[in-house]
Amino acid sequence: MKVLGICGSPRKGNTEWMLGRVLESAKAEGADVELLLLRNKDIELCKGCMTCEAAGSGNPGVCVIKDDMEPILRDMLAADAFVFGTPVYFYMLSGLLKNFMDRTIPVWPMLKGKRAAGVAVAADTLALAIDNIRTYSDLLQLEWVGEVAAIARDPGEVAKNDEVAAMLTALGRDLAACR
Ligand SMILES: Cc1cc2nc3c(=O)[nH]c(=O)nc-3n(C[C@H](O)[C@H](O)[C@H](O)COP(=O)(O)O)c2cc1C
């Protein structure tokens, strides 16, 4: 069982801490885990050319952009479960995570059936970010395992919330649980 955490925050802050907690818990259950920090990767914007689409006349499954998404898509295909994490930006998911989702278009039908979870953190209003992650997961027909949403503003703040920490541990356990 391989669990891939995907962090959509541009800073080392609350989202990264939350994902770390989930992965730590999944690892304790015997899963292989990896945390992907999107901010450290070269991931261009999707060009919208659609040449990667299976039904298209271009090169199905292959993106025309040669950047860090190439190995990341291979990692996604090899993973059994994903935990997506985002700070809430203007009531939604971050642009970093949204662009990443757009760039999964070459392989998205091949991810069907993998497990997925979401974590989100906002200063005061959680709004749509978890729904955004859930919508993406449902569209891909991933198996939704659960979510944790937290209120925190500054880096390190969420780590002081024991209730959130316990929910993140439980989520990691659920993600790693064998079917
Ligand atoms: C561009 C931007 C937009 C934000 N929009 C919201 C928002 O709509 N609602 C909210 O409660 N917090 C908002 N915040 C605050 C962040 O969600 C909050 O600081 C969060 O803890 C950041 O997570 P991080 O530490 O993982 O980056 C925003 C922050 C930024 C930089």
The ligand as an SDF file (V2000), in Angstrom:
LIG
                    3D

 31 33  0  0  0  0  0  0  0  0999 V2000
   -4.2620   34.3290   -1.0610 C   0  0  0  0  0  0  0  0  0  0  0  0
   -4.8540   33.8870    0.2530 C   0  0  0  0  0  0  0  0  0  0  0  0
   -6.2300   33.7410    0.3460 C   0  0  0  0  0  0  0  0  0  0  0  0
   -6.8070   33.3310    1.5540 C   0  0  0  0  0  0  0  0  0  0  0  0
   -8.1560   33.1610    1.6070 N   0  0  0  0  0  0  0  0  0  0  0  0
   -8.7240   32.7340    2.7580 C   0  0  0  0  0  0  0  0  0  0  0  0
  -10.1390   32.5390    2.8310 C   0  0  0  0  0  0  0  0  0  0  0  0
  -10.8740   32.7100    1.8650 O   0  0  0  0  0  0  0  0  0  0  0  0
  -10.6720   32.1570    4.0260 N   0  0  0  0  0  0  0  0  0  0  0  0
   -9.8840   31.9530    5.1360 C   0  0  0  0  0  0  0  0  0  0  0  0
  -10.4210   31.6140    6.1860 O   0  0  0  0  0  0  0  0  0  0  0  0
   -8.5340   32.0840    5.0790 N   0  0  0  0  0  0  0  0  0  0  0  0
   -7.9270   32.4810    3.9310 C   0  0  0  0  0  0  0  0  0  0  0  0
   -6.5560   32.6160    3.8510 N   0  0  0  0  0  0  0  0  0  0  0  0
   -5.7270   32.2170    5.0190 C   0  0  0  0  0  0  0  0  0  0  0  0
   -5.1260   30.7910    4.8850 C   0  0  0  0  0  0  0  0  0  0  0  0
   -6.1050   29.8560    4.4750 O   0  0  0  0  0  0  0  0  0  0  0  0
   -4.5400   30.3290    6.2320 C   0  0  0  0  0  0  0  0  0  0  0  0
   -3.5290   31.2450    6.6320 O   0  0  0  0  0  0  0  0  0  0  0  0
   -3.9910   28.9230    6.2130 C   0  0  0  0  0  0  0  0  0  0  0  0
   -3.5820   28.5390    7.5120 O   0  0  0  0  0  0  0  0  0  0  0  0
   -2.8010   28.7950    5.2740 C   0  0  0  0  0  0  0  0  0  0  0  0
   -2.3560   27.4620    5.2390 O   0  0  0  0  0  0  0  0  0  0  0  0
   -0.7950   27.1000    5.0900 P   0  0  0  0  0  0  0  0  0  0  0  0
   -0.1340   27.5090    6.3920 O   0  0  0  0  0  0  0  0  0  0  0  0
   -0.7390   25.6520    4.8660 O   0  0  0  0  0  0  0  0  0  0  0  0
   -0.2760   27.8600    3.9140 O   0  0  0  0  0  0  0  0  0  0  0  0
   -5.9610   33.0580    2.6790 C   0  0  0  0  0  0  0  0  0  0  0  0
   -4.5810   33.2200    2.5630 C   0  0  0  0  0  0  0  0  0  0  0  0
   -4.0340   33.6390    1.3680 C   0  0  0  0  0  0  0  0  0  0  0  0
   -2.5150   33.8030    1.2640 C   0  0  0  0  0  0  0  0  0  0  0  0
  1  2  1  0
  2  3  1  0
  2 30  2  0
  3  4  2  0
  4  5  1  0
  4 28  1  0
  5  6  2  0
  6  7  1  0
  6 13  1  0
  7  8  2  0
  7  9  1  0
  9 10  1  0
 10 11  2  0
 10 12  1  0
 12 13  2  0
 13 14  1  0
 14 15  1  0
 14 28  1  0
 15 16  1  0
 16 17  1  0
 16 18  1  0
 18 19  1  0
 18 20  1  0
 20 21  1  0
 20 22  1  0
 22 23  1  0
 23 24  1  0
 24 25  2  0
 24 26  1  0
 24 27  1  0
 28 29  2  0
 29 30  1  0
 30 31  1  0
M  END
$$$$
